[in-house]
Amino acid sequence: RSLLDEFTIARIANHPKGKDFQHNRQARWLSKHIDYTGNVSNQQAASFYFSHGVESIDPALKVSKDYKGKRLMSMKHCLKYQLGYCPRVTGSPLPSWHEPLFLKDGNAKFRVEFDCKVCLMNLYHI
């Protein structure tokens, strides 16, 4: 046991010291505008983006609470796949329902859209 302790102490003492991370303040963000999907929800995050060239920021949905018509989720889990109607995997005939589909949870209603080219299912608030 003491040999292991000595080995650990020697290893820590001889470990190369890394350089501290230096933030590149000259780097520019890819776009001038960040929409709600950027999920900017506090002043520190907004300051970071503004310091990197962003000119306007829409607040995160959890801050604005403006859900109407907005995409809430994109997911790989797909109802078409789950029910055996995935055109990419099964090649089976089209289902009898008409799209878009809708889900309801209490008073909340959601529109489901399928982007089969990239295997995504999107959920929008109505």
Contact map, one row per residue, 1 for C-alpha under 8 A:
111110000000000000000000000000000000000000000000000000000000000000000000000000000000000000000000000000000000000000000000000000
111111000000000000000000000000000000000000000000000000000000000000000000000000000000000000000000000000000000000000000000000000
111111100000000000000000000000000000000000000000000000000000000000000000000000000000000000000000000000000000000000000000000000
111111110000000000000000000000000000000000000000000000000000000000000000000000000000000000000000000000000000000000000000000000
111111111000000000000000000000000000000000000000000000000000000000000000000000000000000000000000000000000000000000000000000000
011111111100000000000000000000000000000000000000000000000000000000000000000000000000000000000000000000000000000000000000000000
001111111110000000000000000000000000000000000000000000000000000000000000000000000000000000000000000000000000000000000000000000
000111111111000000000000000000000000000000000000000000000000000000000000000000000000000000000000000000000000000000000000000000
000011111111100000000000000000000000000000000000000000000000000000000000000000000000000000000000000000000000000000000000000000
000001111111110000000000000000000000000000000000000000000000000000000000000000000000000000000000000000000000000000000000000000
000000111111111000000000000000000000000000000000000000000000000000000000000000000000000000000000000000000000000000000000000000
000000011111111000000000000000000000000000000000000000000000000000000000000000000000000000000000000000000000000000000000000000
000000001111111000000000000000000000000000000000000000000000000000000000000000000000000000000000000000000000000000000000000000
000000000111111100000000000000000000000000000000000000000000000000000000000000000000000000000000000000000000000000000000000000
000000000011111110000000000000000000000000000000000000000000000000000000000000000000000000000000000000000000000000000000000000
000000000000011111000000000000000000000000000000000000000000000000000000000000000000000000000000000000000000000000000000000000
000000000000001111100000000000000000000000000000000000000000000000000000000000000000000000000000000000000000000000000000000000
000000000000000111110000000000000000000000000000000000000000000000000000000000000000000000000000000000000000000000000000000000
000000000000000011111000000000000000000000000000000000000000000000000000000000000000000000000000000000000000000000000000000000
000000000000000001111100000000000000000000000000000000000000000000000000000000000000000000000000000000000000000000000000000000
000000000000000000111110000000000000000000000000000000000000000000000000000000000000000000000000000000000000000000000000000000
000000000000000000011111000000000000000000000000000000000000000000000000000000000000000000000000000000000000000000000000000000
000000000000000000001111100000000000000000000000000000000000000000000000000000000000000000000000000000000000000000000000000000
000000000000000000000111111000000000000000000000000000000000000000000000000000000000000000000000000000000000000000000000000000
000000000000000000000011111000000000000000000000001100000000000000000000000000000000000000000000000000000000000000000000000000
000000000000000000000001111100000000000000000000000100000000000000000000000000000000000000000000000000000000000000000000000000
000000000000000000000001111110000000000000000000000100000000000000000000000000000000000000000000000000000000000000000000000000
000000000000000000000000011111000000000000000000000111000000000000000000000000000000000000000000000000000000000000000000000000
000000000000000000000000001111110000000000000000100111000000000000000000000000000000000000000000000000000000000000000000000000
000000000000000000000000000111110000000000000000000000000000000000000000000000000000000000000000000000000000000000000000000000
000000000000000000000000000011111100000000000000000001000000000000000000000000000000000000000000000000000000000000000000000000
000000000000000000000000000011111100000000000000000011110000000000000000000000000000000000000000000000000000000000000000000000
000000000000000000000000000000111110000000000000000001111000000000000000000000000000000000000000000000000000000000000000000000
000000000000000000000000000000111111110000000000000001011100000000000000000000000000000000000000000000000000000000000000000000
000000000000000000000000000000001111111000000000000000001111000000000000000000000000000000000000000000000000000000000000000000
000000000000000000000000000000000111111100000000000000001111100000000000000000000000000000000000000000000000000000000000000000
000000000000000000000000000000000111111000000000000000000001000000000000000000000000000000000000000000000000000000000000000000
000000000000000000000000000000000111111100000000000000000001000000000000000000000000000000000000000000000000000000000000000000
000000000000000000000000000000000011111110000000000000000011100000000000000000000000000000000000000000000000000000000000000000
000000000000000000000000000000000001011111001100000000001111000000000000000000000000000000000000000000000000000000000000000000
000000000000000000000000000000000000001111101100000000000011011000000000000000000000000000000000000000000000000000000000000000
000000000000000000000000000000000000000111111100000000000000000000000000000000000000000000000000000000000000000000000000000000
000000000000000000000000000000000000000011111110000000000000000000000000000000000000000000000000000000000000000000000000000000
000000000000000000000000000000000000000001111111000000000000000000000000000000000000000000000000000000000000000000000000000000
000000000000000000000000000000000000000111111111100000000000000000000000000000000000000000000000000000000000000000000000000000
000000000000000000000000000000000000000111111111110000001000000000000000000000000000000000000000000000000000000000000000000000
000000000000000000000000000000000000000000111111111000000000000000000000000000000000000000000000000000000000000000000000000000
000000000000000000000000000000000000000000011111111100000000000000000000000000000000000000000000000000000000000000000000000000
000000000000000000000000000010000000000000001111111111000000000000000000000000000000000000000000000000000000000000000000000000
000000000000000000000000000000000000000000000111111111110000000000000000000000000000000000000000000000000000000000000000000000
000000000000000000000000100000000000000000000011111111000000000000000000000000000000000000000000000000000000000000000000000000
000000000000000000000000111110000000000000000001111111000000000000000000000000000000000000000000000000000000000000000000000000
000000000000000000000000000110010000000000000000111111100000000000000000000000000000000000000000000000000000000000000000000000
000000000000000000000000000110111100000000000000111111111000000000000000000000000000000000000000000000000000000000000000000000
000000000000000000000000000000011000000000000000010011111000000000000000000000000000000000000000000000000000000000000000000000
000000000000000000000000000000011100000000000000010001111100000000000000000000000000000000000000000000000000000000000000000000
000000000000000000000000000000001111000100000100000001111110000000000000000000000000000000000000000000000000000000000000000000
000000000000000000000000000000000111000100000000000000011111000000000000000000000000000000000000000000000000000000000000000000
000000000000000000000000000000000011001110000000000000001111101100000000000000000000000000000000000000000000000000000000000000
000000000000000000000000000000000011111110000000000000000111111100000000000000000000000000000000000000000000000000000000000000
000000000000000000000000000000000001001000000000000000000011111111100000000000000000000000000000000000000000000000000000000000
000000000000000000000000000000000000000010000000000000000001111110000000000000000000000000000000000000000000000000000000000000
000000000000000000000000000000000000000010000000000000000011111110000000000000000000000000000000000000000000000000000000000000
000000000000000000000000000000000000000000000000000000000011111111000000000000000000000000000000000000000000000000000000000000
000000000000000000000000000000000000000000000000000000000000111111100000000000000000000000000000000000000000000000000000000000
000000000000000000000000000000000000000000000000000000000000100111110100000000000000000000000000000000000000000000000000000000
000000000000000000000000000000000000000000000000000000000000100011111101000000000000000000000000000000000000000000000000000011
000000000000000000000000000000000000000000000000000000000000000001111100000000000000000000000000000000000000000000000000000011
000000000000000000000000000000000000000000000000000000000000000000111110000000000000000000000000000000000000000000000000000111
000000000000000000000000000000000000000000000000000000000000000001111111000000000000000000000000000000000000000000000000000111
000000000000000000000000000000000000000000000000000000000000000000001111110000000000000000000000000000000000000000000000011110
000000000000000000000000000000000000000000000000000000000000000000100111110000000000000000000000000000000000000000000000011110
000000000000000000000000000000000000000000000000000000000000000000000011111000000000000000000000000000000000000000000000011100
000000000000000000000000000000000000000000000000000000000000000000000011111100000000000000000000000000000000000000000001111000
000000000000000000000000000000000000000000000000000000000000000000000000111111000000000000000000000000000000000000000001110000
000000000000000000000000000000000000000000000000000000000000000000000000011111000000000000000000000000000000000000000011100000
000000000000000000000000000000000000000000000000000000000000000000000000001111101100000000000000000000000000000000000001100000
000000000000000000000000000000000000000000000000000000000000000000000000001111111100000000000000000000000000000001000011100000
000000000000000000000000000000000000000000000000000000000000000000000000000011111110000000000000000000000000000000000000100000
000000000000000000000000000000000000000000000000000000000000000000000000000001111111110000000000000000000000000000000000000000
000000000000000000000000000000000000000000000000000000000000000000000000000011111111110010000000000000000000000000000000000000
000000000000000000000000000000000000000000000000000000000000000000000000000011111111100000000000000000000000000000000000000000
000000000000000000000000000000000000000000000000000000000000000000000000000000111111110000000000000000000000000000000000000000
000000000000000000000000000000000000000000000000000000000000000000000000000000011111110001010000000000000000000000000000000000
000000000000000000000000000000000000000000000000000000000000000000000000000000011111111001111110000000000000000000000000000000
000000000000000000000000000000000000000000000000000000000000000000000000000000011011111111110000000000000000000000000000000000
000000000000000000000000000000000000000000000000000000000000000000000000000000000000111111111100000000000000000000010000000000
000000000000000000000000000000000000000000000000000000000000000000000000000000000000011111100000000000000000000000010000000000
000000000000000000000000000000000000000000000000000000000000000000000000000000001000011111100000000000000000000000000000000000
000000000000000000000000000000000000000000000000000000000000000000000000000000000001111111110000000000000000000000000000000000
000000000000000000000000000000000000000000000000000000000000000000000000000000000000111111111000000000000000000000000000000000
000000000000000000000000000000000000000000000000000000000000000000000000000000000001111001111100000000000000000000000000000000
000000000000000000000000000000000000000000000000000000000000000000000000000000000000101000111110000000000000000000000000000000
000000000000000000000000000000000000000000000000000000000000000000000000000000000000101000011111000000000000000000000000000000
000000000000000000000000000000000000000000000000000000000000000000000000000000000000100000001111110000000000000000000000000000
000000000000000000000000000000000000000000000000000000000000000000000000000000000000000000000111110000000000000000000000000000
000000000000000000000000000000000000000000000000000000000000000000000000000000000000000000000011111000000000000000000000000000
000000000000000000000000000000000000000000000000000000000000000000000000000000000000000000000011111110000000000000000000000000
000000000000000000000000000000000000000000000000000000000000000000000000000000000000000000000000111110000000000010000000000000
000000000000000000000000000000000000000000000000000000000000000000000000000000000000000000000000011111000000001110000000000000
000000000000000000000000000000000000000000000000000000000000000000000000000000000000000000000000011111100000001110000000000000
000000000000000000000000000000000000000000000000000000000000000000000000000000000000000000000000000111110000111100000000000000
000000000000000000000000000000000000000000000000000000000000000000000000000000000000000000000000000011111000111100000000000000
000000000000000000000000000000000000000000000000000000000000000000000000000000000000000000000000000001111111110000000000000000
000000000000000000000000000000000000000000000000000000000000000000000000000000000000000000000000000000111111100000000000000000
000000000000000000000000000000000000000000000000000000000000000000000000000000000000000000000000000000011111100000000000000000
000000000000000000000000000000000000000000000000000000000000000000000000000000000000000000000000000000011111100000000000000000
000000000000000000000000000000000000000000000000000000000000000000000000000000000000000000000000000000011111110000000000000011
000000000000000000000000000000000000000000000000000000000000000000000000000000000000000000000000000001111111111000000000000011
000000000000000000000000000000000000000000000000000000000000000000000000000000000000000000000000000001110001111100000000001111
000000000000000000000000000000000000000000000000000000000000000000000000000000000000000000000000000111100000111110000000001111
000000000000000000000000000000000000000000000000000000000000000000000000000000000000000000000000000111100000011111000000111100
000000000000000000000000000000000000000000000000000000000000000000000000000000000000000000000000001110000000001111100000111000
000000000000000000000000000000000000000000000000000000000000000000000000000001000000000000000000000000000000000111110011110000
000000000000000000000000000000000000000000000000000000000000000000000000000000000000000000000000000000000000000011111111110000
000000000000000000000000000000000000000000000000000000000000000000000000000000000000001100000000000000000000000001111111100000
000000000000000000000000000000000000000000000000000000000000000000000000000000000000000000000000000000000000000000111111000000
000000000000000000000000000000000000000000000000000000000000000000000000000000000000000000000000000000000000000000111111000000
000000000000000000000000000000000000000000000000000000000000000000000000000101000000000000000000000000000000000001111111100000
000000000000000000000000000000000000000000000000000000000000000000000000011111000000000000000000000000000000000001111111110000
000000000000000000000000000000000000000000000000000000000000000000000000011111100000000000000000000000000000000111110011111000
000000000000000000000000000000000000000000000000000000000000000000000011111000000000000000000000000000000000000111100001111100
000000000000000000000000000000000000000000000000000000000000000000000011110000000000000000000000000000000000011110000000111110
000000000000000000000000000000000000000000000000000000000000000000001111100000000000000000000000000000000000011100000000011111
000000000000000000000000000000000000000000000000000000000000000000111111000000000000000000000000000000000001111000000000001111
000000000000000000000000000000000000000000000000000000000000000000111100000000000000000000000000000000000001111000000000000111
